[in-house]
Amino acid sequence: MMKRLTITIASVALVLLGCWALPSLFERFTAGNAAVQTLDDAEAFTSPGGGAGKASDEAQGLEIKRQQLAEKEAAFNAKERELNALSARMDQRIKEINAAKAELQKASAEKKKEQDERFTKILKVYNALKPDEAAGLINKLDQKLAIAMLNHMNQRTAVKLIPYLNQPSVLKWTRENLLGR
């Protein structure tokens, strides 16, 4: 760690020294070599491999970068079109799913309504029977179904049926109603 810190401090010192000494060195170099620089500039424009070649290399480099950017842009645009197409398909699929969900809910509501109507008709039949006959039939039903029927019957009919019903079913029905289930 200490060695790395020493190297870092030395590097910073050299950079600072270079920044301070560089302008004066540059002035001496340019003043002494002004004639050589002019000659080099003249040769660069006249010789085929000189400055014109350097400018040509830069132009080629820029052209290559421009082509690369154009390729990347084309690839980006293709991906963007692909994503837009996928988004459109997803939106269409979501609409189809929502439509199917709405149909399913409608069918479920119709089925429930139909079941409720049948249940109401059966309750009317049981309400029309004599209490001992209705209780005899209810006792033969599943306990959950018997409790559901008692819950949907009017109070007057249920009171008449209780003496004839299976006592465990009546007690369970009472507990459920008292506990609010």
ABEGO torsion letter per residue (X at the ends): XAAAAAAAAAAAAAAAAAAAAAAAAAAAAAAAAAAAAAAAAAAAAABAABAAAAAAAAAAAAAAAAAAAAAAAAAAAAAAAAAAAAAAAAAAAAAAAAAAAAAAAAAAAAAAAAAAAAAAAAAAAAAABBAAAAAAAAAABBAAAAAAAAAABBAAAAAAAAAABBAAAAAAAAAAAAAGX
